[in-house]
Amino acid sequence: MNLCVIGKPLKHSFSPVIHNYWLRKYSKPHIYEKKEIESSFLPDIISQMKNKKLIGVNVTIPYKRNVYNLLKNLDINAKKSKAVNTIYLKDEKVFGQNTDGVGYCQALKQEMNFDVMNKNILVLGSGGASFGIVSELINRGVSKIIVSNRTLKRSYELIKNFKNKITKFEVMKWEELTPSSNTDLIINTTSFGMKKNQEIQVNIQNLKNSTIYSDIIYNPKKTLTMKKFEDKGFLTQNGLGMLVNQAAEAFRLWFNINLTKQDINEAKDLCEETY
């Protein structure tokens, strides 16, 4: 094993399907596997990177913030988002990067033809994934970000981290999710919806018809909340496009290979077949 994804749980992960396909296509003699670990094992993963037992690692729920705190060398997106989803080697040093935001915004453009510039966006959740996504939304000129998290304190922590002179921020209570008519996009960055019968209670009565509901969950293919929005006539998006696009960025960091649109679409198709 030379590459892996770490997290807990990992049963749902499509990352090995994606990366092993690209590894074969580009004749790389490596295998990418799942490694479900406890947090106490994270320093050992970084040691394996230093010793080159591993050449690349993806980090998923719930360890993105933990790994950020363990690494000395961080790229700018990781610094801004205070979360790491990709570990790689550069100049014999172990680096952390966050490709979530770039992957998410690329998928949004590809699949929904949606540009976040000057838009009003409701972000559900304030964990590691939300930090990566919010960082990139700001980079791309979003007008306003409304944050809602089950723990109110975490919403304010996210805003404090990203507060700037251009972007407007608001907090919305999780128990009172009633987005306004000028909401262009709702993003669920939480894992709420991965299990059966988990539906986020959003009051949609004020929303305009063009509002998009986007969920970074990709397994199940459609969460209950996605189905609710679709039933009311809204466009929805799951997290598969984000997964593949952020994976492509990680692959570039590991092998200095810029994957093509065809590579990305082929990986997405393989994942679709596994549903």
KENU-662983 format. One record per residue: residue number from 0; residue in one letter; chain; x negated, y, z of N, C-alpha, C in turn. Coordinates in pm, whole numbers. Each point is the difference from the previous one (the first is absolute). Layout:
BEGIN
    k  r  c      nX      nY      nZ     caX     caY     caZ      cX      cY      cZ
  NUM  a  A       X       Y       Z       X       Y       Z       X       Y       Z
...
! end
This chain:
BEGIN
    k  r  c      nX      nY      nZ     caX     caY     caZ      cX      cY      cZ
    0  m  A     -85    -120       0      85     120       0     -88     125       0
    1  n  A      19      85     -97     -78     123      -9      81     127      19
    2  l  A     131     -10     -22      90     114      18     125     -48      72
    3  c  A      63      91      73     121     -42      71      86     120      36
    4  v  A     122     -31      40      88     100      60      18     -42     146
    5  i  A      -9      98      91      20     -29     142     124      74      51
    6  g  A      69     -63      93     120      59      58      75    -106      78
    7  k  A     118      35      45      85     -96      71     142      57       9
    8  p  A      98     -63     -64      -4    -127     -74     -47      21    -144
    9  l  A     -36    -112     -65     -46       7    -140      75     -97     -92
   10  k  A      98     -67      55      75     -98     -79      56      64    -128
   11  h  A      40     127      11      68      69    -109     -95      50    -109
   12  s  A    -131      -1      25     -95      74     -83     -16     -59    -141
   13  f  A       6      88    -101     -26     -38    -139    -143      35     -41
   14  s  A     -79      57      89    -134      47     -36     -88    -109     -62
   15  p  A       0    -124      52     -83    -104     -64      41     -28    -145
   16  v  A     130       4     -28      48     -22    -137     -61     104     -93
   17  i  A       4     126      43     -49     112     -81    -151      -9     -21
   18  h  A     -74      -6     109    -145       8     -10     -63    -124     -63
   19  n  A      53    -117      31     -57    -121     -61      22      -2    -151
   20  y  A     110      58     -45      24      12    -145    -106      88     -64
   21  w  A     -25     118      59    -101      91     -56    -141     -57      12
   22  l  A     -27     -71     110    -133     -62      17     -26    -102    -112
   23  r  A     101     -79     -32     -14     -97    -110     -16      71    -134
   24  k  A      83     101     -21       1      71    -129    -135      66     -28
   25  y  A     -63      53     105    -128      69     -17    -120     -87      39
   26  s  A      25    -132       9    -108     -99      20     -84      29     124
   27  k  A      66      33     109     -69      23     126       6    -129      83
   28  p  A    -115     -49      48      -4    -130      68      40      10     148
   29  h  A     114      57      25      45      21     138     143     -49      18
   30  i  A      36     -21     126     137     -38      37      52     102     100
   31  y  A     127      38     -15      66      96      90     106     -77      79
   32  e  A      -7       9     132      91     -78      86      66      88     106
   33  k  A     102     -55      62      65      63     116     -75     -39     126
   34  k  A     -14      95      91     -65     -30     128      83      66     110
   35  e  A      89     -77      57      86      52     108     -78      -6     131
   36  i  A     -24     117      59     -87       6     117      61      84     113
   37  e  A     -57     -18     117      32      88     113     -91     123      -7
   38  s  A      42     107      65     -77     125      -5    -142     -16      57
   39  s  A     -16     -93      94    -132     -21      62    -104     -51    -101
   40  f  A      46     -50    -114     -90     -56    -101     -43     104    -103
   41  l  A      56     123       7     -31     103     -99    -150      36      -5
   42  p  A     -69      16     115    -144      30      -8     -79    -108     -72
   43  d  A      44    -124      12     -68    -110     -68      15       9    -151
   44  i  A     116      48     -45      22      20    -144     -99     103     -54
   45  i  A     -18     108      74     -94     104     -43    -143     -53       1
   46  s  A     -32     -84      98    -133     -63       3     -22     -89    -122
   47  q  A     104     -72     -41     -10     -85    -119     -22      83    -127
   48  m  A      57     120      -1     -25      91    -112    -147      45       0
   49  k  A     -49      36     116    -141      44      13     -96    -110     -44
   50  n  A      33    -125      36     -86    -114     -31      26     -57    -140
   51  k  A      97      63     -71      37     -38    -138      59    -141      -9
   52  k  A      53     -47     113      80    -123      -7     132      31     -68
   53  l  A      43     126      15     116      52     -72     -48     117     -85
   54  i  A      57      14    -121     -37     114     -84     114     101     -12
   55  g  A     118     -38      50     112      92      -5     115     -48      86
   56  v  A      67      95      64     113     -34      88     111     102     -19
   57  n  A     123     -50     -11     117      86      10      57     -11     141
   58  v  A      56     108      49      56       5     136     147      37     -10
   59  t  A      84     -80      64     143      31      -1      54       5     143
   60  i  A     133       9      11      67      11     129     -48    -109      95
   61  p  A     -38      32     125       9     131      66    -137      63      29
   62  y  A    -101     -28     -84    -140      31      39     -65     118     -72
   63  k  A      76      76     -79     -62     109     -79     -61     108      89
   64  r  A      68      32     109     -52     102      91    -116     -55      83
   65  n  A       9    -127      37    -107     -65      78    -132       1     -76
   66  v  A       7     -37    -128    -122      -7     -82     -58     139     -21
   67  y  A      86      98     -15     -46     139     -11     -88      36     121
   68  n  A      42     -40     117     -74      33     122    -130     -79      15
   69  l  A     -14    -109     -74    -118     -85      12    -111      36    -100
   70  l  A      34      74    -106     -97      28    -105     -62     140      13
   71  k  A    -130       8     -22     -70     129       4       9      72    -134
   72  n  A      -4     -78    -109      -2      59    -135     140      -6     -62
   73  l  A      56     119     -24     137       9     -49       8      95    -120
   74  d  A      72     -44    -104      25      88    -113     106     102      38
   75  i  A      15     103     -85      83     114      37     147     -37      26
   76  n  A      56     -91     -80     140     -38      21      18     -73     133
   77  a  A     -98     -80      38       5     -70     129     -11     100     115
   78  k  A     -88      99     -17     -14     103     104     129      78      19
   79  k  A      60      41    -111     123      79       7     115     -79      60
   80  s  A      10    -126     -39     114     -81      43     -24     -75     131
   81  k  A    -127       1      46     -35     -72     124      46    -145      -4
   82  a  A     -12     -58    -119      40    -140     -19     -82     -57    -116
   83  v  A     -38    -127      12     -80     -68    -103      76    -122     -51
   84  n  A      10     -11    -133      60    -122     -56     -97     -76     -89
   85  t  A    -120      58     -23    -101     -67     -83    -138      19      62
   86  i  A     -72    -110      17    -139       4      48     -89     -48    -113
   87  y  A    -108      77     -25     -90     -36    -110    -143      41      34
   88  l  A     -93     -48     -79    -142      31      20     -46     107     -99
   89  k  A     -75      98      50     -59     103     -85    -135      38      60
   90  d  A    -105     -11     -81    -135      32      47     -36     -77     126
   91  e  A      36    -130       0     -31     -90     111      74      35     130
   92  k  A      99      87      -9      78      39     117     146     -42     -18
   93  v  A      67     -23     114     141     -39      -3      86     126       6
   94  f  A      84      17    -102      87     118      -9     148     -40      11
   95  g  A      80      96      47     145     -16       4      66     102     -91
   96  q  A     100     -43     -73      77      90     -87     148     -29      19
   97  n  A      84      96     -36     144     -21       1      53      23    -141
   98  t  A      43    -106     -64      51       8    -137     153      -3      -5
   99  d  A      65       0     116     146      -9       5      68     116     -72
  100  g  A     -44     122      31      66     118     -56     -12       8    -150
  101  v  A    -122     -23     -50     -23       2    -145      84    -109     -67
  102  g  A      -3    -120      58      79    -112     -56     148      29      -1
  103  y  A      48      61     109     143      30       8      41     102    -106
  104  c  A     -74     110      -9      38     108     -93     -14     -44    -146
  105  q  A     -99     -85     -28     -13     -52    -136     120     -88     -36
  106  a  A      43     -84      93     117     -87     -25     127      84     -17
  107  l  A      12     104      79     117      88      -8       9      64    -139
  108  k  A    -115      41     -53      -5      61    -132      28    -103    -109
  109  q  A     -62    -117      12      14    -105    -101     142     -54      -8
  110  e  A      57     -29     117     129     -72       5     122      92       0
  111  m  A     -13     117      64     116      87      15     -15     133     -76
  112  n  A    -117      20     -62     -32     126     -67      25     119      93
  113  f  A     -44     -14     124      25      99     104    -131      66      40
  114  d  A      -1     133      -6    -116      79      41      33      66     133
  115  v  A     -85     -15     100      31      50     135     -21     151      16
  116  m  A     -62      63     -98     -28     144      12     128      80      21
  117  n  A      -2      87     102     112      89      34     127     -73      43
  118  k  A     -13    -125      41     116     -78      40      16      -3     153
  119  n  A     124     -30      43      31     -18     143      13    -149      27
  120  i  A     -79     -50      93      -9    -145      20      18     -37     147
  121  l  A      88     -97      24      20     -56     133     -85    -125      14
  122  v  A     -91       1      96     -89    -113      25      45     -72     127
  123  l  A      36    -126     -15      43     -82     113    -120     -77      52
  124  g  A     -37      26     126    -114     -67      61    -120      91      10
  125  s  A     -85     -26      98    -123      79      15    -117     -88      44
  126  g  A      -6    -119     -59    -112     -91      24    -109      20    -103
  127  g  A     -90     -99     -11    -115      10     -89      36      25    -146
  128  a  A     103     -69     -50      40      17    -140      52     141     -26
  129  s  A      77      54      94      57     134     -20    -109     105      -6
  130  f  A    -105     -14      81    -110      96       0     -68       2    -137
  131  g  A     -23    -117     -57     -62      -8    -132      86      64    -108
  132  i  A     129     -26       6      92      53    -100      18     151      16
  133  v  A      19      47     123      19     144      24    -123      78     -45
  134  s  A    -118     -54      24    -124      65     -42       2      27    -150
  135  e  A      42    -100     -78       1      14    -146     115      87     -47
  136  l  A     114      -3      69     112      90     -35     -45     145       9
  137  i  A     -75      30     105     -52     137      19    -101      34    -109
  138  n  A     -88     -95     -33     -97      21    -109      70      37    -130
  139  r  A     119     -57     -20      72      17    -127     105     112       5
  140  g  A      -2      80     106      80     122       1     145     -14      40
  141  v  A      31     -95      88     138     -13      50      40     129      72
  142  s  A     129      35      -8      47     124      63      29     -19     148
  143  k  A      76    -107      31      45     -19     139       3    -148      35
  144  i  A     -47     -31     120       3    -138      50      78      -3     131
  145  i  A     105     -80       1      77     -23     124     -41    -137      52
  146  v  A     -39      -7     125     -51    -124      59      99     -55     102
  147  s  A      26    -128      -8      84     -65     100     -63    -131      43
  148  n  A     -10     -20     130     -59    -122      54      80     -43     122
  149  r  A       3    -129      26      77     -48     115     -51      60     130
  150  t  A    -131      25       9     -58      71     114     -26     143     -44
  151  l  A      75      94      56      -5     140     -43    -140      58      10
  152  k  A     -71     -39     105    -136      52      24     -92     -27    -119
  153  r  A      15    -115     -63     -84     -37    -114      26      89    -121
  154  s  A     124      46     -14      32      92    -110     -79     129      14
  155  y  A      -7      51     122     -73     125      24    -150     -20     -15
  156  e  A     -48    -119      33    -143     -31     -18     -37       5    -148
  157  l  A      87     -55     -84     -26       1    -144      -4     144     -52
  158  i  A      96      80      41       6     139     -46    -123      78      48
  159  k  A     -39     -22     123    -119      68      55    -123     -34     -83
  160  n  A     -11    -124     -44    -115     -46     -77     -10      69    -136
  161  f  A     116      28     -61       1      51    -138      45     146     -13
  162  k  A      28      65     110      51     136      -8     -93      90     -82
  163  n  A      59      76     -93     -77      93     -83      87     120     -33
  164  k  A     -57      96     -70      71     126     -26      99      -8    -115
  165  i  A      -5    -108     -77      84      -9    -121     120     -93      20
  166  t  A     -25    -119      54     107    -101      14      91      31     118
  167  k  A     131      -7     -23      96      16     109      24    -137      64
  168  f  A      15      -1     132      26    -125      73     122      16      90
  169  e  A      73    -110      14     111      -7      96       2    -139      61
  170  v  A      67     -12     114      22    -130      64     150     -29       1
  171  m  A      35    -124     -31     139     -44       7       7    -121      94
  172  k  A      94       1      93      12    -112      94      44    -127     -73
  173  w  A     -63    -112      38      29    -130     -63     148     -37      19
  174  e  A      54      37     114     140     -35      30      98      89     -75
  175  e  A     -50     107     -62      89      95     -69     -51      27    -141
  176  l  A     -21    -107     -75     -53      13    -136     109      47     -96
  177  t  A       4     131     -19      99      60     -90     -73      98     -92
  178  p  A     -68     -50    -104     -74      89     -88      90      97     -75
  179  s  A     -54     118     -29      79     107     -63       9     -19    -152
  180  s  A      79      85     -62      27     -11    -144    -122      35     -86
  181  n  A    -101      64      58    -119      33     -80    -112    -104      15
  182  t  A      34    -116      56     -97    -109      13     -18     -69    -135
  183  d  A    -124       1     -52     -27     -60    -131     -38    -146      10
  184  l  A     -65     -36     110     -55    -136      14      -2     -40     146
  185  i  A      38    -127      27     -11     -57     134     -96    -118     -10
  186  i  A    -103       1      85    -100    -108      -2       2     -73     133
  187  n  A      26    -131      -4     -14     -80     121    -141     -57       6
  188  t  A     -81      51      94    -138     -49      15     -12    -101     115
  189  t  A     113     -36      61      -2     -94     113      14    -143     -51
  190  s  A     -16     -95      91      23    -142     -34     144     -40      28
  191  f  A      82      98      41     140     -29      33      77     -28    -129
  192  g  A      40    -125     -16      64     -44    -123     -62    -128     -53
  193  m  A    -116     -36      57     -65    -124     -42      77    -122      50
  194  k  A      62      15     116      79    -110      57     146      12     -42
  195  k  A      68    -113       3     141       0     -36      81      87      97
  196  n  A     104      59     -52      95      81      79     -59     130      54
  197  q  A    -116      42     -52     -58     129      40      38     106    -102
  198  e  A      89      90      40      41     109     -88     -20     132      72
  199  i  A     -65      94     -67     -18     133      57     130      78     -17
  200  q  A      47      55     108     130      69      -2     -20     145     -46
  201  v  A      19      21    -131     -12     133     -58     138      47     -42
  202  n  A      38     120      46     127      62     -43     -26      67    -135
  203  i  A      60     -54    -106     -32      46    -135     103      98     -57
  204  q  A      95      45      83     113      78     -52     -43     133     -64
  205  n  A    -113      57      44     -42     131     -54     -92     -10    -121
  206  l  A     -46    -118     -31    -104     -14    -102      52      28    -141
  207  k  A     -85      60     -82      33      21    -142     -22    -131     -75
  208  n  A      60     -12    -117      -5    -125     -76    -140     -39     -42
  209  s  A     -88      99     -16    -134     -27     -51     -99     -43     107
  210  t  A      42      -2     127     -90     -41     108     -44    -146     -22
  211  i  A    -128     -26      20     -55    -135     -15     -33     -56     138
  212  y  A      34    -128      22     -41     -68     122    -113     -95     -35
  213  s  A    -114      18      64    -120     -76     -30     -47     -72     125
  214  d  A     -24    -130     -13     -40     -82     114    -136     -62     -28
  215  i  A     -96      15      90    -132     -60     -27      -2    -150      28
  216  i  A     109     -54      52      14    -145      16      20     -61    -139
  217  y  A     -69    -110     -28      16     -67    -129      48    -145      15
  218  n  A       2     -48     122      47    -136      27      78      -1     131
  219  p  A     134      -1      -8      86     -35    -114      -3     105    -111
  220  k  A      39     -45    -119       0      88    -117      92     120      21
  221  k  A     113     -26      64      94     109      32      39      -8     146
  222  t  A     -28     107      74      42       5     140     149      33       7
  223  l  A      58     -21     116     142      33      18      25     148     -25
  224  t  A     -94      84      42      16     144     -20      -5      35    -148
  225  m  A     -87     -65     -76      -3      20    -144     134     -36     -63
  226  k  A      54    -114      41     129     -46     -55     111      98      32
  227  k  A      -3      56     120     100      98      41      -4     122     -92
  228  f  A    -120      49     -27     -13     117     -88      42     -34    -143
  229  e  A     -38    -118     -47      39     -41    -136     151     -11     -13
  230  d  A      63     -54     102     146     -15      -2      70     135     -11
  231  k  A     -66     104      48      58     136      -6     -47      75    -125
  232  g  A     -72     -70     -89     -36      60    -128    -134      70      -5
  233  f  A     -83     -14     106    -131      65       2    -106     -89     -65
  234  l  A    -101      64     -58    -117     -73     -48     -87     -41     118
  235  t  A     -57    -121      -8     -87     -48     108    -128     -59     -59
  236  q  A     -97     -14      87    -131     -55     -38     -53     -80     118
  237  n  A     -56    -118     -30     -65     -75     109    -150      25      -4
  238  g  A     -75     -67      86    -142      31      18     -96     -77     -88
  239  l  A      51     -79     -96     -91     -83     -80     -94      85     -85
  240  g  A      52     105     -61     -84      87     -82    -109      66      81
  241  m  A      34      45     120    -100      58      90    -106    -104      35
  242  l  A      43    -121      32     -93    -106      37    -102     -24    -111
  243  v  A      48     -14    -123     -89     -32    -112     -92     119     -31
  244  n  A      52     121       5     -82     117     -30    -106      26     107
  245  q  A      36     -18     127    -103      19     104    -102    -113      -7
  246  a  A      44    -119     -42     -92    -113     -18    -100      28    -112
  247  a  A      48      64    -107     -87      34    -113    -108      99      43
  248  e  A      38      92      87     -97      98      50    -104     -70      89
  249  a  A      46     -96      81     -93     -78      83     -95     -82     -87
  250  f  A      51     -59    -105     -80     -81     -93    -110      87     -63
  251  r  A      34     124     -32     -99      93     -56    -112      28     100
  252  l  A      37      17     127    -100      26     104     -94    -120      20
  253  w  A      53    -121     -14     -80    -120      21     -91     -33    -119
  254  f  A      52      22    -122     -71     -49    -119     -32     109    -104
  255  n  A      39     123      28     -22     110     -95      65     -30    -135
  256  i  A     118     -57       5      78     -31    -121     131      78       4
  257  n  A      24      79    -103     128      72     -12      99     -90     -74
  258  l  A      97     -49      72      98     -91     -61      94      76     -93
  259  t  A      45     -69    -103      88      61    -100     147     -10      42
  260  k  A      85      73     -70     144     -11      22      47    -143     -22
  261  q  A     -60     -66     -99      34    -139     -28     -36     -90     119
  262  d  A    -117      21      58     -41     -77     118     102      16     113
  263  i  A      42     124      21      95      31     108     136     -64     -28
  264  n  A      47      12    -125     130     -58     -34      -1    -152       6
  265  e  A    -112     -61     -39     -11    -147       6       4     -48     145
  266  a  A     -67      72      88       2     -36     143     141      15      58
  267  k  A      67     108     -38     139      20      46      90    -115     -48
  268  d  A     -16     -39    -125      80    -109     -54     -23    -130      76
  269  l  A    -126     -28      34     -31    -120      79      70       3     135
  270  c  A      -1     117      63      68      14     130     150     -20     -14
  271  e  A      57      55    -107     144     -16     -25      38    -147      -8
  272  e  A     -89     -80     -56      27    -144     -16       2     -73     135
  273  t  A     -63      58     102      -9     -70     129     122      28      89
  274  y  A      85      94     -40     119      30      83      93    -121       3
! end
